[in-house]
Amino acid sequence: MNTDFLLSYHPLIIEGMGDYDPRDPSRVALQIIKGLKEHWVARPPQMPILLVTQGDPYAEKGISAITRRVADELNIPRAMIFLDADIADYHEPNADHYKVVHKVPYSQLTSILNATDNGIMVELTRRVSERLEKKNTARKALKMPNLAEYFYDFAMLQEVAKIGLKQICGALTVAHTSHDISPFSVTSFYEVGMDMGRIEATDMVPFAK
């Protein structure tokens, strides 16, 4: 699959809670848009914005409802990065395809990263695995069960999507849907890409309190 179309865009990724988010998605979306506009005044994108989702299924609340509203309000196209069928065969079929004009498999981005950033996938795999182990150790101390096995795959998807898009496009904006991020959420793995120096604080738009 050709990813040359990405060269014509500045990718926007929004990360946050799934359908367990109790908040009104319209209000959350407006808060995110306010933060994005302020961020882009200081750091204007050089290309049109493309909102890139990570294959979340549609729900009335949470990240999928929020990204729909952000895309509609800003009148920007949507794309999707999805896990290949050999990793999660349910992921792409169950994803929200609302106004999605491009779809890119996870394996496409890992291939690009392996070809352009030697050793990064080995390092990313190690760091995500170590982070997951630390989280499970912390949960054990709290008498909580381990995080579900899918956390690894979706944490990898999240970080590969951001690092890969930034590598291809030369720029990236990442917005969070909440100021308080649970240490036991997939979103919390955003620290991995930052610790590796591939995602910078200037790429991030924190959610205002």
C-alpha positions as CSV (number, residue, x, y, z in Angstrom):
1,M,0.0,0.0,0.0
2,N,1.4,3.4,-1.0
3,T,1.8,5.9,1.8
4,D,2.9,8.8,-0.5
5,F,-0.4,10.5,0.1
6,L,0.8,11.2,3.7
7,L,3.4,13.6,2.3
8,S,0.6,16.1,1.5
9,Y,-0.6,16.3,5.1
10,H,0.2,17.3,8.6
11,P,-1.1,14.4,10.8
12,L,-3.2,15.0,13.9
13,I,-3.6,12.1,16.4
14,I,-6.0,12.4,19.3
15,E,-5.5,9.9,22.2
16,G,-7.8,9.2,25.1
17,M,-10.3,7.1,26.8
18,G,-12.6,4.7,25.0
19,D,-16.4,4.4,25.5
20,Y,-16.0,4.3,29.3
21,D,-15.3,8.1,29.2
22,P,-18.5,9.5,30.9
23,R,-18.1,13.1,29.6
24,D,-20.1,14.8,26.8
25,P,-18.0,14.2,23.7
26,S,-19.1,17.5,22.2
27,R,-17.8,19.5,25.1
28,V,-14.5,17.6,25.1
29,A,-14.1,18.1,21.3
30,L,-14.6,21.8,21.7
31,Q,-11.9,22.0,24.4
32,I,-9.5,20.0,22.2
33,I,-10.2,22.3,19.2
34,K,-9.5,25.4,21.3
35,G,-6.2,23.9,22.4
36,L,-5.3,22.9,18.8
37,K,-6.0,26.3,17.4
38,E,-3.8,28.0,20.1
39,H,-1.1,25.4,19.4
40,W,-1.2,26.0,15.7
41,V,-1.0,29.8,16.0
42,A,2.4,29.3,17.7
43,R,3.4,26.4,15.4
44,P,1.5,26.7,12.1
45,P,1.3,23.4,10.1
46,Q,2.9,23.6,6.7
47,M,0.4,21.2,5.2
48,P,-3.4,20.6,5.4
49,I,-4.4,18.7,8.6
50,L,-5.3,15.0,8.4
51,L,-6.9,13.5,11.5
52,V,-5.5,9.9,11.9
53,T,-7.4,7.5,14.1
54,Q,-6.2,4.2,15.5
55,G,-9.1,2.0,14.6
56,D,-11.4,2.5,17.7
57,P,-14.9,1.2,17.2
58,Y,-17.7,3.8,17.2
59,A,-19.4,4.5,20.5
60,E,-21.6,7.4,21.7
61,K,-18.9,8.5,24.1
62,G,-15.1,8.4,24.3
63,I,-12.4,8.8,21.7
64,S,-14.4,7.7,18.6
65,A,-17.2,10.1,19.3
66,I,-14.7,12.9,20.0
67,T,-12.6,12.4,16.9
68,R,-15.8,12.5,14.7
69,R,-16.7,15.9,16.2
70,V,-13.2,17.3,15.9
71,A,-13.0,16.3,12.2
72,D,-16.4,17.7,11.4
73,E,-15.8,21.0,13.3
74,L,-12.4,21.6,11.6
75,N,-13.7,20.2,8.3
76,I,-10.7,17.9,7.9
77,P,-10.4,14.4,6.3
78,R,-9.8,11.3,8.4
79,A,-7.4,8.4,7.9
80,M,-6.9,5.2,9.9
81,I,-3.9,3.1,11.1
82,F,-5.1,-0.4,11.9
83,L,-3.6,-3.6,13.2
84,D,-3.1,-6.3,10.6
85,A,-5.4,-9.3,10.6
86,D,-2.6,-11.6,11.9
87,I,-2.4,-9.5,15.1
88,A,-6.1,-8.6,15.6
89,D,-8.5,-9.8,12.8
90,Y,-11.4,-7.9,14.4
91,H,-9.7,-4.5,14.5
92,E,-10.2,-3.0,11.1
93,P,-13.7,-4.5,10.4
94,N,-14.9,-3.2,13.8
95,A,-13.3,0.3,13.5
96,D,-15.2,3.5,12.9
97,H,-14.9,4.2,9.2
98,Y,-16.7,7.5,9.4
99,K,-15.3,9.8,6.6
100,V,-12.1,7.8,6.5
101,V,-10.4,8.4,3.1
102,H,-7.2,6.5,3.7
103,K,-6.3,3.3,5.6
104,V,-2.8,2.2,6.4
105,P,-1.9,-1.1,8.1
106,Y,0.4,-1.2,11.1
107,S,2.8,-3.4,9.2
108,Q,3.3,-0.7,6.6
109,L,4.5,1.8,9.2
110,T,6.8,-0.8,10.9
111,S,8.4,-1.6,7.5
112,I,9.0,2.1,6.9
113,L,10.5,2.6,10.4
114,N,12.7,-0.5,10.0
115,A,14.0,0.8,6.7
116,T,14.6,4.4,7.8
117,D,15.4,4.2,11.5
118,N,17.6,1.3,12.1
119,G,16.8,-0.6,15.3
120,I,13.9,1.5,16.3
121,M,11.3,-1.4,16.3
122,V,13.6,-3.5,18.5
123,E,14.0,-0.6,20.9
124,L,10.3,0.3,20.9
125,T,9.3,-3.3,21.5
126,R,11.7,-3.5,24.5
127,R,10.5,-0.2,26.0
128,V,6.8,-1.0,25.6
129,S,7.3,-4.5,27.1
130,E,9.3,-3.1,30.1
131,R,6.7,-0.4,30.7
132,L,3.9,-3.0,30.6
133,E,5.8,-5.2,33.1
134,K,6.2,-2.2,35.5
135,K,2.5,-1.4,35.2
136,N,1.6,-5.0,36.0
137,T,4.0,-5.0,39.0
138,A,2.3,-1.9,40.3
139,R,-1.1,-3.4,39.8
140,K,-0.1,-6.6,41.7
141,A,1.0,-4.4,44.6
142,L,-2.5,-2.9,44.6
143,K,-4.1,-6.4,44.4
144,M,-5.3,-5.7,40.9
145,P,-5.1,-8.2,37.9
146,N,-2.7,-7.8,35.1
147,L,-3.6,-5.5,32.2
148,A,-5.3,-7.4,29.4
149,E,-2.9,-9.0,26.8
150,Y,-4.2,-6.7,24.1
151,F,-2.5,-3.7,25.8
152,Y,0.8,-4.6,24.3
153,D,-0.5,-4.6,20.7
154,F,-2.5,-1.4,21.1
155,A,0.4,0.4,22.9
156,M,2.6,-0.6,20.0
157,L,0.1,0.6,17.5
158,Q,-0.2,4.0,19.3
159,E,3.5,4.6,19.4
160,V,4.2,3.2,15.9
161,A,1.4,5.4,14.4
162,K,2.9,8.6,15.9
163,I,6.5,7.9,15.3
164,G,5.9,6.5,11.8
165,L,3.7,9.5,10.8
166,K,6.2,12.0,12.1
167,Q,9.0,10.1,10.2
168,I,7.0,10.2,7.0
169,C,5.5,13.7,7.2
170,G,8.2,15.5,9.2
171,A,5.7,16.9,11.6
172,L,2.9,15.8,13.9
173,T,0.3,17.1,16.4
174,V,-0.8,14.9,19.2
175,A,-3.8,16.0,21.4
176,H,-5.0,14.3,24.6
177,T,-8.7,14.1,25.6
178,S,-8.0,14.4,29.3
179,H,-5.6,16.1,31.6
180,D,-5.5,13.2,34.0
181,I,-4.3,10.1,32.3
182,S,-4.6,6.8,34.1
183,P,-1.3,5.0,34.5
184,F,-3.1,1.9,33.5
185,S,-4.4,3.1,30.2
186,V,-3.0,2.6,26.7
187,T,-2.8,6.4,26.4
188,S,-0.2,6.4,29.2
189,F,2.3,4.7,26.9
190,Y,2.7,8.0,25.1
191,E,5.7,8.5,27.4
192,V,7.6,5.8,25.5
193,G,7.8,7.7,22.2
194,M,8.8,10.9,24.2
195,D,11.4,9.1,26.2
196,M,12.9,7.8,23.0
197,G,13.1,11.4,21.6
198,R,10.9,10.6,18.6
199,I,8.0,12.6,19.9
200,E,8.7,16.0,21.4
201,A,6.8,18.1,23.9
202,T,6.3,20.7,21.1
203,D,4.3,18.0,19.2
204,M,1.9,17.6,22.1
205,V,-1.3,19.5,23.0
206,P,-2.2,18.7,26.6
207,F,-5.9,18.9,27.6
208,A,-6.5,22.0,29.6
209,K,-7.9,21.6,33.1
